[in-house]
Amino acid sequence: MTQAIPQFSGPKPSGKVRWIVCGLLFAAVVLSYVDRLVLPTLKPDLQARYGWSESGYADLAIWFQAGYGVAYVFFGRLIDRIGARAGYALAVTLWTIGHVAHIFFTSTAGMLLARIPLAIGEAGTFPAAIAATNEWFPKKERAFAIGIFNAGSNVGAILTPLIVPIIAVSLGWRWAFILTGLLTVVWLAAWLTFYRRPREKKSLTPEELAWIETDPVEEQRPVKWATLFRHRQTWAYMMGRFLIDPVWWTFLFWLPDFFNKQYGVKMLDFGPPLIAVYLLADVGSVAGGWTSSRLMGRGWSVNRARKSAMLLAGMCAVPIAFAASAPSMWVAVGLIGLACAGHQGFSANLYALPGDVFPRWMAGSVVGLGGLAGAVGGMLMAKFAGVILETIGSYGPIFAVASVAYLVALGVIHLLLPRYQPVAITPSESAA
């Protein structure tokens, strides 16, 4: 029997089921970043032990992002068809297998064999999370919810340098992959047990369901690839991801190495600087989503609220241009942390764009294309970083690019999409 939808016009309901869902999404992002960052955290030690070159490590980053980008498109499309629950379960299963498989290799070429399935599985993280957010949150709360689960990336980046060195020193580096991989198995069981669509969730109150369905509920339909590329909204999202994702990938793959080479920080001492950086990033993630949601609550248009929040976030990244020449490690930490906060605040609003302007049944495919664009940008940035570090030996040019990436991205988005106009799809365009 179909549950009736009461017309909801009062204050926010007392039900909290949607925030439990957000908590599960947050935990999944935490675990995905822990698994993704085990290898970068171990990189200085494994490089010294097994003789890895900078270009060999850069190739690992490049091929990880290649697999991630291609699979991102696949998962975006797949999740539009099978839903967030099954899509996330498949993603976690794949990335856990790849993550644990790292224990069988010691060369960068061998590690690549494990890195590819890890990348393919992790590519499903954000398409599934955004699909679940679109199902469980009305537009007015969506960027805030995205900001919360996106903050899990920073928590994962904080936990990794705390737990991985201790495990590696105490039990050996292979146990760092095994024990962190077991955590995703626990999450998978919780996800399959708890997650359902709102109308299938018996513990959801009618009032909370009405709040969730404040925006019209749209029937799921297939969409042609050509239809996606026909709209400026798709290109705005793709170009935004192409320009900002490479900066974040650089932070993830090279920050431990930067602190090691620039300030002599050893593996067991990575914790304090990386924790400080990613705590600031956490603040930026939540603040960025909260800012636009708050402005919309005050009557601002989606267009004005999202772009104002992205402008503030982009300005936070500008000072990172001086990080490579900072007089002390903690000054560098502050500059990098501010840029990470800016990235996450910008991302929380950019990730909301597909849900803002596309029908729900198209959003996952658009998110997938954006992930591919971001991965291509990340591959180019990884190659650039590898060449710069082997020739110049300085992070200065890398941070200089990072300092302007967000303001350039906002300018491109605004040129392509002066206003957040919803996409109108004809029946012929939605045919398979």
C-alpha positions as CSV (number, residue, x, y, z in Angstrom):
1,M,0.0,0.0,0.0
2,T,1.4,3.4,-1.0
3,Q,2.0,5.8,1.9
4,A,0.1,9.1,1.5
5,I,2.0,12.3,1.5
6,P,0.7,14.9,3.8
7,Q,1.1,18.5,2.7
8,F,3.9,19.9,4.9
9,S,4.0,23.6,5.5
10,G,5.1,24.0,9.1
11,P,8.6,24.0,10.7
12,K,11.2,21.2,10.2
13,P,9.9,17.9,11.5
14,S,11.4,16.2,14.5
15,G,12.3,13.0,12.6
16,K,16.0,12.3,12.2
17,V,16.1,9.3,9.9
18,R,17.5,11.4,7.1
19,W,20.4,12.5,9.3
20,I,21.2,8.8,10.2
21,V,21.5,8.2,6.4
22,C,23.8,11.2,6.2
23,G,25.8,9.7,9.0
24,L,26.2,6.5,7.1
25,L,27.3,8.4,4.0
26,F,29.8,10.3,6.2
27,A,31.2,7.1,7.5
28,A,31.6,5.6,4.0
29,V,33.5,8.7,2.8
30,V,35.8,8.5,5.9
31,L,36.6,4.8,5.1
32,S,37.1,5.5,1.4
33,Y,39.7,8.2,2.2
34,V,41.4,6.0,4.8
35,D,41.8,3.3,2.2
36,R,42.9,5.7,-0.5
37,L,45.5,7.3,1.8
38,V,47.2,4.3,3.3
39,L,49.6,4.1,0.4
40,P,50.5,7.9,0.3
41,T,51.1,7.7,4.1
42,L,53.5,4.8,3.7
43,K,55.1,6.3,0.6
44,P,58.3,7.8,2.2
45,D,59.0,4.5,4.0
46,L,58.2,2.2,1.0
47,Q,60.0,4.5,-1.4
48,A,63.2,4.2,0.7
49,R,62.8,0.5,1.3
50,Y,61.9,-0.6,-2.3
51,G,63.6,2.1,-4.3
52,W,60.5,3.8,-5.9
53,S,61.2,6.8,-8.2
54,E,59.1,10.0,-8.2
55,S,57.9,9.3,-11.7
56,G,56.9,5.7,-10.7
57,Y,54.8,7.0,-7.9
58,A,53.4,9.7,-10.2
59,D,52.4,7.0,-12.6
60,L,50.5,5.3,-9.7
61,A,48.6,8.5,-9.1
62,I,47.9,8.9,-12.9
63,W,46.5,5.4,-13.4
64,F,44.5,5.5,-10.2
65,Q,42.8,8.7,-11.5
66,A,42.3,7.2,-14.9
67,G,40.6,4.1,-13.5
68,Y,38.7,6.4,-11.1
69,G,37.5,8.7,-13.8
70,V,36.3,6.1,-16.3
71,A,34.5,4.1,-13.5
72,Y,33.0,7.4,-12.2
73,V,31.0,7.7,-15.4
74,F,30.0,4.0,-15.2
75,F,28.8,4.3,-11.6
76,G,27.0,7.6,-12.3
77,R,25.0,5.9,-15.0
78,L,24.6,2.6,-13.1
79,I,23.3,4.3,-9.9
80,D,20.7,6.2,-12.0
81,R,19.4,2.8,-12.9
82,I,19.9,0.6,-9.8
83,G,19.8,3.2,-7.0
84,A,22.1,4.2,-4.2
85,R,21.7,1.1,-2.0
86,A,22.9,-1.5,-4.5
87,G,25.3,0.9,-6.2
88,Y,27.1,1.7,-3.0
89,A,27.3,-1.9,-1.9
90,L,28.9,-2.8,-5.3
91,A,31.4,0.1,-5.0
92,V,32.5,-0.8,-1.4
93,T,32.9,-4.5,-2.3
94,L,35.2,-3.6,-5.3
95,W,37.3,-1.1,-3.5
96,T,37.8,-3.4,-0.4
97,I,39.1,-6.2,-2.6
98,G,41.6,-3.8,-4.3
99,H,42.7,-2.2,-1.1
100,V,43.6,-5.5,0.6
101,A,45.3,-6.7,-2.6
102,H,48.1,-4.1,-2.0
103,I,49.7,-6.6,0.4
104,F,50.9,-8.8,-2.4
105,F,53.2,-6.2,-4.1
106,T,56.3,-4.2,-3.4
107,S,57.0,-2.3,-6.7
108,T,55.0,0.6,-8.1
109,A,54.2,-1.5,-11.1
110,G,52.8,-4.2,-8.9
111,M,50.9,-1.8,-6.7
112,L,49.2,-0.6,-9.8
113,L,47.4,-4.0,-10.2
114,A,45.8,-3.4,-6.8
115,R,45.3,0.3,-7.3
116,I,43.0,-0.1,-10.3
117,P,40.2,-2.1,-8.6
118,L,40.5,0.3,-5.6
119,A,40.0,3.2,-7.9
120,I,37.1,1.6,-9.7
121,G,35.3,0.9,-6.5
122,E,36.0,4.2,-4.9
123,A,34.6,5.9,-8.0
124,G,31.2,4.9,-6.8
125,T,31.5,6.7,-3.5
126,F,30.3,10.2,-4.5
127,P,27.7,9.3,-7.2
128,A,26.1,6.9,-4.7
129,A,26.3,9.4,-1.9
130,I,24.9,12.2,-4.0
131,A,22.1,10.0,-5.2
132,A,21.2,9.0,-1.7
133,T,21.3,12.7,-0.7
134,N,18.9,13.6,-3.6
135,E,16.6,10.9,-2.3
136,W,16.6,11.8,1.3
137,F,17.0,15.6,1.4
138,P,15.0,18.5,-0.1
139,K,16.9,21.0,-2.1
140,K,17.1,23.5,0.8
141,E,19.1,21.1,2.9
142,R,21.0,19.3,0.2
143,A,24.2,21.3,0.1
144,F,24.4,21.2,3.9
145,A,24.0,17.4,3.9
146,I,26.6,17.1,1.1
147,G,29.0,19.4,3.1
148,I,28.6,17.0,6.1
149,F,29.3,13.8,4.3
150,N,32.0,15.5,2.2
151,A,33.7,16.4,5.5
152,G,34.3,12.6,5.9
153,S,37.1,13.0,3.4
154,N,38.9,15.2,5.9
155,V,38.2,12.9,8.8
156,G,39.6,10.0,6.8
157,A,42.7,12.1,6.0
158,I,43.1,12.9,9.7
159,L,42.7,9.3,10.9
160,T,45.0,7.8,8.4
161,P,48.3,9.4,9.6
162,L,47.2,8.6,13.2
163,I,46.5,4.9,12.8
164,V,48.5,3.7,9.8
165,P,52.0,4.5,11.1
166,I,51.3,2.8,14.4
167,I,50.0,-0.3,12.6
168,A,52.9,-0.3,10.2
169,V,55.6,0.0,12.9
170,S,53.9,-2.5,15.3
171,L,52.7,-5.2,12.9
172,G,54.3,-4.4,9.5
173,W,53.0,-2.3,6.6
174,R,50.8,-5.0,5.1
175,W,48.6,-5.1,8.2
176,A,47.8,-1.4,7.6
177,F,45.9,-2.5,4.5
178,I,44.3,-5.6,6.1
179,L,42.9,-3.9,9.2
180,T,41.6,-0.8,7.5
181,G,40.0,-3.0,4.9
182,L,38.0,-4.9,7.6
183,L,36.3,-1.7,8.6
184,T,34.6,-1.4,5.2
185,V,33.2,-4.8,5.6
186,V,31.5,-3.7,8.9
187,W,30.1,-0.6,7.1
188,L,28.8,-2.6,4.2
189,A,26.8,-4.8,6.6
190,A,25.3,-1.7,8.3
191,W,24.4,-0.1,5.0
192,L,22.6,-3.1,3.6
193,T,20.7,-3.5,6.9
194,F,19.6,0.1,7.3
195,Y,19.3,1.9,4.0
196,R,16.1,2.0,2.0
197,R,14.4,4.7,-0.1
198,P,12.3,7.1,2.1
199,R,9.0,5.6,1.1
200,E,10.3,2.1,1.9
201,K,11.6,3.1,5.4
202,K,9.0,2.0,8.0
203,S,10.6,4.1,10.8
204,L,10.2,7.3,8.9
205,T,7.4,9.5,10.2
206,P,4.8,11.0,7.7
207,E,6.0,14.5,8.7
208,E,9.6,13.8,7.9
209,L,8.6,12.1,4.6
210,A,6.6,15.2,3.7
211,W,9.6,17.4,4.4
212,I,11.9,15.2,2.3
213,E,9.4,15.3,-0.6
214,T,9.0,19.1,-0.4
215,D,10.5,19.1,-3.9
216,P,8.4,17.1,-6.5
217,V,9.2,13.4,-6.7
218,E,10.3,12.5,-10.3
219,E,9.9,9.2,-12.0
220,Q,13.2,7.5,-12.9
221,R,13.8,7.5,-16.6
222,P,16.8,6.6,-18.9
223,V,18.6,9.4,-20.7
224,K,20.7,9.5,-23.8
225,W,24.4,10.5,-23.5
226,A,23.9,13.0,-26.3
227,T,21.2,14.7,-24.2
228,L,23.7,15.3,-21.4
229,F,26.3,17.0,-23.6
230,R,23.6,19.2,-25.2
231,H,23.2,21.3,-22.0
232,R,25.4,24.1,-20.7
233,Q,24.7,22.9,-17.2
234,T,26.6,19.6,-17.9
235,W,29.6,21.5,-19.2
236,A,29.6,23.9,-16.3
237,Y,29.7,21.0,-13.8
238,M,32.4,19.2,-15.8
239,M,34.6,22.2,-16.2
240,G,34.3,23.0,-12.5
241,R,35.4,19.5,-11.6
242,F,38.2,19.5,-14.2
243,L,39.7,22.6,-12.6
244,I,39.4,22.0,-8.9
245,D,39.7,18.2,-8.5
246,P,43.4,18.2,-9.5
247,V,44.2,20.4,-6.5
248,W,42.6,18.0,-4.1
249,W,44.2,15.0,-5.6
250,T,47.6,16.7,-5.2
251,F,47.0,17.3,-1.5
252,L,46.0,13.7,-1.0
253,F,48.9,12.1,-2.9
254,W,51.8,14.5,-2.0
255,L,51.2,16.3,1.3
256,P,53.0,13.6,3.4
257,D,55.9,13.8,0.9
258,F,55.9,17.6,1.1
259,F,56.2,17.7,4.9
260,N,58.9,14.9,4.7
261,K,61.0,16.7,2.1
262,Q,60.5,20.3,3.2
263,Y,60.6,19.9,7.0
264,G,62.0,16.4,7.6
265,V,58.8,15.1,9.1
266,K,59.0,11.3,9.7
267,M,56.1,8.8,9.2
268,L,55.2,8.6,12.9
269,D,55.1,12.4,13.1
270,F,52.8,13.0,10.1
271,G,49.8,13.2,12.5
272,P,49.9,16.7,13.8
273,P,50.4,18.7,10.6
274,L,48.0,16.5,8.5
275,I,45.4,16.6,11.3
276,A,45.6,20.4,11.4
277,V,45.3,20.7,7.6
278,Y,42.3,18.4,7.4
279,L,40.5,19.8,10.5
280,L,40.5,23.1,8.7
281,A,39.2,21.3,5.6
282,D,36.4,19.9,7.7
283,V,35.4,23.3,8.9
284,G,35.4,24.5,5.3
285,S,33.3,21.6,4.0
286,V,30.5,22.1,6.6
287,A,30.7,25.9,6.4
288,G,30.5,26.0,2.6
289,G,27.4,23.9,2.5
290,W,25.9,25.8,5.5
291,T,26.5,29.2,4.0
292,S,24.6,28.6,0.7
293,S,21.8,26.8,2.6
294,R,21.6,29.7,5.0
295,L,21.5,32.3,2.2
296,M,18.7,30.4,0.4
297,G,16.8,30.3,3.7
298,R,17.0,34.1,3.7
299,G,15.4,34.2,0.3
300,W,18.5,34.3,-1.9
301,S,18.2,32.5,-5.3
302,V,20.0,29.2,-5.7
303,N,22.3,30.9,-8.3
304,R,23.3,33.8,-6.0
305,A,23.7,31.7,-2.9
306,R,25.8,28.9,-4.4
307,K,28.1,31.3,-6.3
308,S,28.6,33.6,-3.4
309,A,29.6,30.6,-1.2
310,M,32.0,29.4,-4.0
311,L,33.5,32.9,-4.3
312,L,34.3,33.0,-0.5
313,A,35.7,29.5,-0.7
314,G,37.9,30.3,-3.7
315,M,39.4,33.3,-2.0
316,C,40.6,31.0,0.8
317,A,42.9,29.1,-1.6
318,V,44.8,32.2,-2.9
319,P,47.4,32.4,0.0
320,I,48.6,28.8,-0.7
321,A,50.9,30.3,-3.4
322,F,53.3,31.2,-0.6
323,A,53.2,27.8,1.2
324,A,56.4,26.3,-0.4
325,S,58.4,29.3,0.9
326,A,56.8,29.5,4.3
327,P,59.3,30.3,7.1
328,S,58.1,27.4,9.3
329,M,56.1,24.1,9.0
330,W,53.1,25.5,10.9
331,V,52.9,28.6,8.7
332,A,52.8,26.2,5.7
333,V,50.2,24.1,7.5
334,G,48.0,27.1,8.0
335,L,48.2,28.2,4.4
336,I,47.5,24.7,3.1
337,G,44.8,24.1,5.6
338,L,43.0,27.3,4.5
339,A,43.2,26.2,0.9
340,C,41.8,22.8,1.8
341,A,39.0,24.5,3.6
342,G,38.3,26.5,0.5
343,H,38.4,23.4,-1.7
344,Q,35.8,21.6,0.5
345,G,33.5,24.6,0.8
346,F,33.7,25.1,-3.0
347,S,33.1,21.3,-3.6
348,A,30.0,21.2,-1.3
349,N,28.3,23.7,-3.5
350,L,29.6,22.4,-6.8
351,Y,28.5,18.9,-6.0
352,A,25.0,20.3,-5.4
353,L,24.8,21.7,-9.0
354,P,23.5,18.5,-10.7
355,G,20.7,18.2,-8.1
356,D,19.9,21.9,-8.4
357,V,19.4,22.0,-12.2
358,F,18.8,18.4,-13.5
359,P,15.9,16.0,-12.9
360,R,16.8,13.5,-10.2
361,W,16.9,10.7,-12.8
362,M,19.7,12.5,-14.7
363,A,21.8,13.8,-11.8
364,G,23.9,10.6,-11.4
365,S,25.0,10.5,-15.0
366,V,26.0,14.2,-14.8
367,V,27.9,13.5,-11.6
368,G,29.7,10.6,-13.4
369,L,30.8,12.9,-16.2
370,G,32.0,15.4,-13.7
371,G,34.1,12.8,-12.0
372,L,35.7,11.8,-15.3
373,A,36.5,15.4,-16.0
374,G,38.0,15.8,-12.5
375,A,40.1,12.7,-13.0
376,V,41.5,13.8,-16.3
377,G,42.5,17.1,-14.7
378,G,44.0,15.1,-11.8
379,M,46.0,13.0,-14.2
380,L,47.5,16.1,-15.9
381,M,48.3,17.6,-12.5
382,A,49.9,14.4,-11.3
383,K,52.2,14.3,-14.4
384,F,53.0,18.0,-13.9
385,A,53.8,17.4,-10.2
386,G,56.1,14.4,-11.0
387,V,58.0,16.4,-13.6
388,I,58.3,19.5,-11.4
389,L,59.5,17.5,-8.4
390,E,62.1,15.5,-10.4
391,T,63.5,18.6,-12.3
392,I,63.0,21.7,-10.1
393,G,62.5,19.8,-6.8
394,S,60.1,22.5,-5.4
395,Y,56.4,22.5,-4.6
396,G,56.2,26.2,-5.5
397,P,54.8,25.9,-9.0
398,I,52.3,23.3,-7.8
399,F,51.0,25.5,-5.1
400,A,50.9,28.5,-7.5
401,V,48.5,26.6,-9.8
402,A,46.4,25.6,-6.8
403,S,46.1,29.2,-5.6
404,V,44.1,30.3,-8.7
405,A,42.3,27.2,-9.7
406,Y,39.0,27.9,-7.7
407,L,38.5,31.5,-8.9
408,V,39.2,30.4,-12.5
409,A,36.7,27.5,-12.0
410,L,34.0,29.9,-10.7
411,G,34.6,32.3,-13.6
412,V,34.2,29.4,-16.1
413,I,31.0,28.1,-14.3
414,H,29.5,31.6,-14.4
415,L,30.3,32.1,-18.1
416,L,28.7,28.8,-19.0
417,L,25.8,29.1,-16.5
418,P,25.0,32.7,-15.6
419,R,21.8,31.5,-13.9
420,Y,20.9,28.2,-12.4
421,Q,18.1,27.3,-14.8
422,P,16.5,23.9,-14.5
423,V,17.0,21.6,-17.4
424,A,13.9,20.8,-19.4
425,I,13.9,17.4,-21.1
426,T,11.6,16.4,-23.9
427,P,10.1,12.8,-24.1
428,S,12.4,12.0,-27.1
429,E,15.5,13.0,-25.1
430,S,14.8,10.7,-22.2
431,A,14.4,7.6,-24.4
432,A,17.0,4.9,-23.9
